[in-house]
Amino acid sequence: ILDANQALCRSFGYSRGELVGRNVRSLVPPEGQGEVETHLAKLRAGQKLEHELWNLRKNGERCLMWLNEKPLALPDGRQGILAVARDITQSKRGELIRAVFLSLGTKLSVVRTPVEAAKAVYASTDQLWQWDAASLHVYSQEKDWLDPVLLYDIVAGQRREVAPALPAGPPTARMRQIMEQGADLILRQEDDLQAADSLRLEDAPSISASIMCVPMRREGQPIGVLSIQSRMPYAYSQDDLRTLQALADYGAGALERIRAEQALQQREEFNRTILATAMDGFFTLDFSTHPGGAIIEVNDAY
């Protein structure tokens, strides 16, 4: 970089002195290095480019930049590149979040089990963040009981469904804190990750550098806990945490509906069992079809 204006410095969080002389590759995350080399080759060949590219700010946050680049002859005869950059992170992010929530609403309207709901939520988080591990637990206030629904972690280099590290039971201190005090963002330093088991999560077997953990709420009451975790440091921000909280509350509606449907089904099965095995006669009247009540169901004893 030979020169940079103040707008670019503000976007990346560097001073002009820090940017001048820096290699542009250092502003791009590892997975984008191949794309950078392709763009540089085209620019060296005389092409003009307009494209979007994920970059890294000084604090490690990712930003999506729109770039207009063209070859430029420098005064000393060398070949250079003139790049005009615009930070479009927020506008693109807003469009993506709206699309994700719209899609999730459609998926959640047809799920019938908590596992199906969890998979729909995880599919949405996949579109918004990179993550290695995730957990979703449902909570019963009546029993003060937390049940694991679906957990993922990295196994043999691949993200897979894993068994819960802890069995169902009363919430742990950390889980209870999340449900009572709200969402938590944990960003661990590199040195912290060397502490091994003392930092191991309760709901995943591996150690994560970045963790978002939020309560799933319905009408202000917790009905579960959702977390996504990454091994990459500083993978998430407070804005990400707020988005995950909104997504979790969205998914909580489906979980509550499923819970109500399952409770109703259990009551109906229980009632049918009583009717089939009782020594006394039972009958059901429907007053909507006849003022005096029409018999619509009877058991064998009756």
Residue pairs with C-beta under 8 A, 6 or more apart in sequence:
1 19
1 20
1 21
1 22
1 23
1 24
2 20
2 74
2 80
3 16
3 20
4 16
4 19
4 20
6 16
8 19
8 85
9 15
9 16
9 19
11 57
11 63
11 65
11 85
11 87
12 19
12 27
12 55
12 57
12 58
12 63
13 57
13 58
13 59
14 22
14 58
18 58
24 36
25 33
25 36
26 56
27 55
27 56
28 35
28 36
28 53
28 54
28 55
28 56
29 54
29 55
29 56
29 62
32 53
32 54
32 55
35 53
36 53
39 49
39 51
39 53
39 69
40 81
42 49
43 49
43 69
43 70
43 71
43 81
44 71
44 79
46 71
47 71
48 68
48 69
48 70
48 71
49 67
49 68
49 69
49 70
50 66
50 67
50 68
50 69
51 66
51 67
52 64
52 65
52 66
52 67
52 88
52 92
53 64
53 65
53 67
54 62
54 63
54 64
54 65
55 62
55 63
55 64
55 65
56 62
56 63
57 63
59 234
60 233
60 234
61 234
61 237
62 89
63 87
63 89
64 87
64 88
64 89
64 92
64 93
65 85
65 86
65 87
65 88
66 85
66 86
66 88
67 83
67 84
67 85
68 83
68 84
69 81
69 82
69 83
69 84
70 81
70 82
71 79
71 80
71 81
71 82
72 79
72 80
72 81
72 82
73 79
73 80
74 80
96 127
96 128
97 128
97 243
100 124
100 127
100 128
100 247
101 124
101 246
101 247
101 250
103 124
104 120
104 121
104 123
104 124
104 247
104 250
104 251
105 250
107 120
107 123
108 117
108 120
108 250
108 251
108 253
108 254
109 254
111 117
111 120
111 254
111 258
112 258
112 261
113 258
114 136
114 138
114 149
114 150
114 255
114 258
115 149
115 150
117 149
117 251
117 254
117 255
117 258
118 136
118 149
118 150
118 251
119 150
120 251
120 254
121 136
121 226
121 247
121 248
121 251
122 134
122 136
122 150
122 152
124 247
125 131
125 134
125 228
125 244
125 247
128 240
128 243
128 247
129 228
129 230
129 235
129 236
129 240
130 230
130 232
130 235
131 228
131 229
131 230
131 235
132 153
132 154
132 159
132 206
132 208
132 229
132 230
132 231
133 151
133 152
133 153
133 154
133 159
133 201
133 204
133 206
133 208
133 228
133 229
134 150
134 151
134 152
134 226
134 227
134 228
134 229
135 148
135 150
135 151
135 152
135 203
135 204
135 225
135 226
135 227
136 148
136 149
136 150
136 151
136 216
136 224
136 225
136 226
136 227
137 146
137 147
137 148
137 149
137 175
137 203
137 224
137 225
138 146
138 147
138 149
138 216
138 223
138 224
138 255
138 259
139 145
139 146
139 147
139 171
139 179
139 222
139 223
139 224
139 225
140 146
140 147
141 221
141 222
141 223
144 170
144 171
145 168
145 169
145 170
146 168
146 169
146 170
146 171
146 172
146 175
146 225
147 168
148 164
148 166
148 168
148 203
149 224
150 161
151 161
151 162
151 163
151 164
151 165
151 203
151 204
152 159
152 160
152 161
152 162
153 159
153 160
153 162
153 204
153 205
153 206
154 160
154 206
154 231
155 162
162 204
162 205
164 203
165 201
165 202
165 203
165 204
165 205
166 172
166 202
166 203
171 179
171 225
172 202
174 202
174 213
175 202
175 203
175 225
177 184
178 184
178 213
178 214
178 215
178 225
179 215
179 222
179 225
180 222
182 214
182 215
183 212
183 213
183 214
183 215
183 241
183 242
183 244
183 245
184 211
184 212
184 213
184 214
184 241
185 211
185 212
185 236
185 237
185 238
185 240
185 241
186 210
186 211
186 212
186 213
187 209
187 210
187 211
187 233
187 234
187 236
188 199
188 208
188 209
188 210
188 211
188 233
189 233
190 209
190 233
192 199
193 199
193 207
193 209
196 207
199 207
200 206
200 207
201 207
201 208
201 211
201 227
201 229
203 227
204 229
206 231
207 231
208 229
208 230
208 231
209 230
209 231
209 232
209 233
209 234
209 235
210 229
210 230
210 231
210 232
210 233
210 234
210 235
210 236
211 227
211 228
211 229
211 230
211 236
212 227
212 228
212 229
212 236
212 240
212 241
212 244
213 225
213 226
213 227
214 225
214 226
214 227
214 241
214 244
214 245
214 248
215 222
215 224
215 225
215 226
215 245
215 248
216 222
216 223
216 224
216 225
216 226
216 248
216 249
216 251
216 252
216 255
217 223
217 248
217 249
217 252
218 249
218 252
218 253
218 255
218 256
223 252
223 255
223 256
223 259
224 248
224 252
224 255
226 244
226 248
226 251
228 244
230 236
274 282
275 282
275 297
275 299
276 299
276 300
278 299
278 301
279 301
280 301
281 298
281 299
281 301
281 302
282 298
282 299
282 301
282 302
283 295
283 297
283 298
283 299
283 302
284 295
284 296
284 297
284 298
285 293
285 294
285 295
285 296
286 293
286 294
286 296
287 293
287 294
